[in-house]
């Protein structure tokens, strides 16, 4: 499997950027829970081994690599809540979480590499959107791992408080068992009311 590279980071470094942050989010698709973004400034001379797109790694491998990233890089994680997702829509909430993560870094980066097709409007630094960034760019891949591990842990914790929806395994995505639980138990306070399957069940309850 092809590994993400440092090509973009090295180009930026050559043009004078010192602190380069990779930014990625996880949790745009689930029916429950926040959207989570991570901003990671790697030490380009000390990159942990085995950084890959988080989607290609097993949960145990992600945990191990995440620990290595936290030891060697500067990391910030931020969320946009279910209420914010319902109020401003999932895309804007994703941008909000990304901007929050960048602002939480100890020092604002010189440049940010953001996974996706568009940049958040109110980023605190210049940036570039990188399509499939978690597969091609090392800094974004590192951010994808940290965001995924953080959100999975959060959903595991929420699953203990709201048992029955299977969040400890489905992380809030609309799996078959999650959809069945939603019908049987109704939505929890952590379900996204603006998402169609949840909205439809609430509408059924009202009518």
Residue, then its C-alpha position, 0 to 999 in steps of 0.5 A: x500500500x502506498x504511503x502518504x509522503x512529505x512532498x507538499x510539506x517539503x515544498x512549503x518548507x523550501x518556500x519558507x514555511x516553518x510550522x505546517x499543520x495537517x488538518x482532517x476531520x472524522x464524523x461527517x456521516x454519523x447520525x449521532x455524536x459531534x464532528x471531530x477535527x485534529x490539527x497536527x504539526x509534525x516534526x518533519x525530522x522525526x516522523x513516526x513510522x507507519x502513518x497511513x490514512x486512518x481508514x486503512x488501519x485497524x483500531x489497535x494499530x491506530x491507537x499505537x500510531x496515535x500515541x507515537x504522534x502525540x509524543x513527537x508532534x504538536x497536536x490539537x483536537x476540537x469538536x463541533x457539537x450535535x447542536x451546532x451541526x443541526x444549527x449550521x449544517x454538517x459542512x459548516x460544523x466541519x469547518x468550525x471544528x477544523x478552525x477550532x483545532x488550528x486555533x488551539x495549537x500553541x502557536x498558529x501555524x505558518x500554513x495548513x494543509x486541509x483534507x478535502x476540496x474546500x478550506x474553512x473561510x475563517x482559518x487563522x493562517x494560509x492554507x491549501x485544500x488537498x483532495x484525498x489528503x489523508x492518502x497522499x499527505x503525511x501531515x493530513x494522514x497524522x491528523x486523520x489518525x488522531x481525529x479518528x482515535x479521539x472520536x471513537x473513544x468519545x463515542x465509546x464513552x457516550x455508549x456507556x451512558x446511552x446503551x443500546x445504539x451500539x456506538x461502541x462499535x458503529x461510532x454513531x454511523x447508521x448501521x443496521x443495528x443502530x437504525x433498529x435501535x433508533x426505531x425501538x428506543x427513539x433518538x437520544x440527546x446525541x442524535x443529529x436531528x437534522x439528519x434524515x433518518x433521525x428527523x423521520x423518526x421524530x416526525x413519526x413520533x409527533x404524528 
